[in-house]
Amino acid sequence: MTRILEVDAQSLITKAADELKKETAIKPPVWSKFVKTSHARERLPERDDWWYVRSASVLRSIARLGPVGTQKLRIKYGGRKNRGYKPEATYKGSGSIIRKVLQQLEKSGLIKQTQKGVHKGRVLTPKGTSFLDKIATSMSKAETKE
């Protein structure tokens, strides 16, 4: 778990997204070509594989934050909206995208629902931990060779 947080987050997410493309349970829905990722965004995502990048990012966020639910992730993936001459306002990210990503990650066996005390949400399964840990280990080995 500590190796997951020690390596560079951006490169970990990129490599995890490439690995998630090989999973059969994780596929972008048909409507993913036409949606914005938040009310605060003005345009669609530029990357064609943004669904896999978002899935990898959600997976890393779950590893880092512990039991986490849709609402906390909506806040994380939200942002400030430029409202012209009015002051900027903060808006949450799309709940539908996050819900579908969580359902797909759960179906692939990388995360599961749990409750720790009063905190309820999703956590990594041993399969999910080893998935991210293998990627982080290979990255740290590549860094030491250089």
C-alpha positions as MATLAB code, in Angstrom:
seq = 'MTRILEVDAQSLITKAADELKKETAIKPPVWSKFVKTSHARERLPERDDWWYVRSASVLRSIARLGPVGTQKLRIKYGGRKNRGYKPEATYKGSGSIIRKVLQQLEKSGLIKQTQKGVHKGRVLTPKGTSFLDKIATSMSKAETKE';
ca = [
       0.000    0.000    0.000;
       2.773    2.425    0.823;
       4.396    1.882   -2.584;
       1.167    3.016   -4.232;
       1.439    6.387   -2.514;
       5.215    6.754   -2.936;
       5.366    6.723   -6.742;
       4.308    9.571   -9.017;
       0.507    9.685   -9.085;
       0.122   10.791  -12.713;
       2.308    8.050  -14.156;
       0.703    5.447  -11.862;
      -2.750    6.447  -13.104;
      -1.600    6.340  -16.742;
      -0.115    2.849  -16.398;
      -3.104    1.607  -14.414;
      -5.415    2.942  -17.155;
      -3.459    0.921  -19.736;
      -3.868   -2.197  -17.581;
      -7.587   -1.518  -17.046;
      -8.107   -1.505  -20.822;
      -7.319   -5.230  -20.707;
     -10.097   -5.887  -18.140;
     -13.314   -7.128  -19.713;
     -15.593   -5.689  -17.009;
     -14.415   -2.110  -17.520;
     -15.790   -0.565  -20.692;
     -17.014    2.954  -21.399;
     -20.781    3.195  -21.911;
     -22.149    4.340  -25.263;
     -23.055    7.765  -23.879;
     -19.499    8.458  -22.652;
     -18.594   10.041  -26.007;
     -21.108   12.838  -25.503;
     -20.936   13.846  -21.815;
     -19.037   16.407  -19.822;
     -17.400   15.125  -16.649;
     -18.795   17.914  -14.492;
     -21.229   20.813  -14.559;
     -18.184   23.048  -14.133;
     -16.585   21.900  -17.410;
     -17.225   23.715  -20.654;
     -16.214   20.942  -23.069;
     -16.066   17.174  -23.442;
     -12.887   15.331  -22.431;
     -10.220   15.549  -25.134;
      -8.788   12.068  -24.600;
     -10.533    9.130  -26.231;
      -9.571    6.830  -23.339;
     -10.696    9.200  -20.576;
     -13.012    6.547  -19.088;
     -10.064    4.286  -18.257;
      -8.035    7.190  -16.862;
     -10.950    8.195  -14.637;
     -11.362    4.570  -13.499;
      -7.675    4.350  -12.596;
      -7.875    7.678  -10.782;
     -10.918    6.539   -8.799;
      -9.097    3.307   -7.938;
      -6.099    5.251   -6.588;
      -8.401    7.601   -4.670;
     -10.106    4.645   -3.009;
      -6.701    3.239   -2.057;
      -5.686    6.575   -0.557;
      -8.893    7.670    1.189;
     -10.201    4.399    2.620;
     -13.954    3.796    2.657;
     -15.194    6.371    0.186;
     -18.551    6.876   -1.505;
     -19.962    8.569   -4.550;
     -20.562   11.949   -2.903;
     -16.985   12.350   -1.672;
     -15.690   11.439   -5.122;
     -18.123   13.900   -6.737;
     -16.549   16.640   -4.648;
     -13.050   15.481   -5.615;
     -13.789   15.500   -9.352;
     -15.752   18.756   -9.332;
     -14.353   22.207   -9.891;
     -14.949   25.902  -10.241;
     -17.205   27.130  -13.017;
     -16.509   30.324  -14.895;
     -19.847   32.133  -14.833;
     -18.904   35.205  -16.838;
     -19.178   38.454  -14.897;
     -20.636   36.672  -11.862;
     -18.297   35.231   -9.238;
     -17.053   31.697   -9.783;
     -18.925   28.913   -8.018;
     -17.876   25.392   -7.076;
     -19.820   22.500   -8.556;
     -19.617   18.741   -8.008;
     -18.549   16.241  -10.654;
     -20.899   13.892  -12.458;
     -22.386   11.312  -10.111;
     -23.465    9.027  -12.943;
     -19.928    8.647  -14.267;
     -18.536    7.904  -10.804;
     -21.344    5.447  -10.015;
     -20.794    3.516  -13.249;
     -17.022    3.440  -12.696;
     -17.491    2.162   -9.138;
     -19.922   -0.509  -10.344;
     -17.501   -1.664  -13.035;
     -14.548   -1.750  -10.631;
     -16.687   -3.715   -8.180;
     -17.731   -6.157  -10.916;
     -14.079   -6.734  -11.845;
     -13.280   -7.535   -8.195;
     -10.895   -4.645   -7.539;
     -13.082   -2.915   -4.913;
     -15.903   -3.887   -2.556;
     -18.462   -2.171   -0.338;
     -17.760   -2.132    3.382;
     -18.433   -0.262    6.592;
     -15.791    0.781    9.132;
     -17.528    2.232   12.162;
     -19.702    5.077   10.973;
     -17.873    5.324    7.614;
     -19.530    3.431    4.780;
     -18.172    3.104    1.263;
     -15.869    1.212   -1.027;
     -12.384   -0.080   -0.244;
      -9.785   -2.012   -2.208;
      -9.929   -5.791   -2.227;
      -6.688   -7.778   -2.013;
      -6.891   -8.156   -5.815;
      -7.139   -4.370   -6.201;
      -4.262   -3.760   -3.807;
      -2.020   -6.209   -5.645;
      -3.085   -4.702   -9.004;
      -1.906   -1.215   -7.999;
       1.060   -2.557   -6.034;
       2.451   -4.458   -9.041;
       2.300   -1.325  -11.165;
       3.933    0.789   -8.443;
       6.664   -1.804   -7.898;
       7.489   -1.979  -11.600;
       7.637    1.825  -11.712;
       9.966    2.047   -8.712;
      12.242   -0.635  -10.216;
      12.378    1.311  -13.486;
      13.328    4.470  -11.584;
      16.184    2.746   -9.730;
      17.630    1.367  -12.994;
      17.927    4.846  -14.474;
];
